[in-house]
């Protein structure tokens, strides 16, 4: 998540341009959908998924988090993401244009790895 909530504060302090390069959004549409479906998962403990009240409270928390995160994200003048999945979530959450800029990495070593899984 980095310092996503500081974009608006930076603007208030006189920073003229704010650029964001996001690797992973602090919250995603997928996370909200998992909680709403009341299925236990990595972001939805079984005690929450079994309880209608706790699910409602968690969704309320997520709604407030999305509102704050979206407002802060919209303070960025330029938004970049490290891939398509992140870019799509930022477009949905921040309602802005997002450029995909893949991180520079040497893939020659990865290309040499076999694609088939080893047999046991």
C-alpha positions in Angstrom: 0.0 0.0 0.0 2.9 2.5 0.5 1.8 5.9 1.5 -1.5 6.1 -0.4 -3.3 8.0 2.3 -0.7 10.8 2.2 -1.5 12.1 -1.3 -4.1 14.6 -0.1 -2.0 15.7 2.8 0.9 16.3 0.4 -1.3 18.5 -1.7 -2.4 20.5 1.3 1.2 21.0 2.3 2.0 22.6 -1.1 3.3 19.7 -3.1 2.4 20.6 -6.7 2.4 17.2 -8.4 1.7 13.8 -6.8 2.6 10.7 -8.7 1.6 7.2 -7.4 3.1 3.9 -8.4 1.0 1.2 -6.8 2.0 -2.5 -6.5 -1.1 -3.7 -4.6 -4.2 -1.7 -3.5 -4.8 -1.6 0.2 -8.3 -3.0 -0.5 -9.7 -4.5 -3.7 -13.1 -5.2 -5.2 -12.3 -8.9 -4.7 -11.8 -8.5 -1.0 -15.2 -6.8 -0.7 -16.9 -9.5 -2.7 -15.5 -12.3 -0.6 -16.8 -10.8 2.6 -20.2 -10.0 1.0 -20.5 -13.7 -0.1 -19.9 -14.8 3.5 -17.3 -17.3 2.5 -14.3 -17.8 4.9 -11.0 -16.9 3.2 -7.7 -15.2 3.9 -9.4 -11.9 4.4 -12.6 -13.2 6.0 -12.3 -15.2 9.1 -14.8 -18.0 9.6 -16.2 -16.3 12.7 -17.1 -13.3 10.5 -18.4 -15.3 7.6 -20.8 -17.2 9.8 -22.2 -14.1 11.4 -24.6 -11.7 9.5 -23.9 -9.0 12.1 -20.1 -9.3 11.8 -20.3 -9.4 8.0 -22.3 -6.2 8.0 -19.9 -4.5 10.3 -16.9 -5.6 8.2 -18.6 -4.5 5.0 -19.2 -1.1 6.7 -15.5 -0.9 7.7 -14.5 -1.8 4.1 -16.9 0.8 2.7 -15.3 3.5 4.9 -11.8 2.3 4.0 -12.7 2.4 0.3 -14.1 5.9 0.6 -11.0 7.2 2.3 -8.6 5.3 0.0 -10.5 6.5 -3.1 -10.5 10.2 -2.0 -6.8 10.0 -1.3 -6.1 8.2 -4.6 -7.9 10.9 -6.5 -5.5 13.4 -5.1 -2.7 11.9 -7.2 -2.1 13.6 -10.5 -0.5 10.7 -12.2 -1.3 7.1 -11.3 0.7 4.1 -12.4 0.3 0.4 -11.5 2.7 -2.5 -11.8 0.2 -4.7 -13.7 -3.2 -5.0 -15.2 -4.9 -6.5 -12.1 -3.8 -3.6 -9.9 -4.6 -1.1 -12.6 -8.1 -2.4 -13.0 -8.8 -2.2 -9.2 -7.4 1.3 -9.0 -9.6 2.4 -11.9 -12.6 1.0 -10.1 -11.6 2.4 -6.7 -10.1 5.8 -7.6 -12.0 6.4 -10.8 -9.0 7.7 -12.6 -6.7 6.9 -15.5 -4.1 4.4 -14.7 -1.0 3.6 -16.7 0.6 0.2 -16.4 4.3 0.3 -15.9 5.9 -3.1 -15.4 8.7 -3.1 -13.0 12.1 -3.6 -14.6 13.5 -7.1 -13.9 15.9 -9.4 -15.6 13.9 -12.4 -16.9 16.7 -14.3 -18.6 17.2 -16.6 -15.5 13.4 -17.2 -15.3 13.2 -18.0 -19.0 15.7 -20.9 -18.5 13.5 -22.6 -15.9 11.5 -25.6 -17.0 7.7 -25.1 -17.3 6.8 -28.7 -16.5 6.3 -29.6 -12.9 8.7 -32.3 -11.6 7.1 -35.8 -11.1 7.3 -37.5 -7.8 
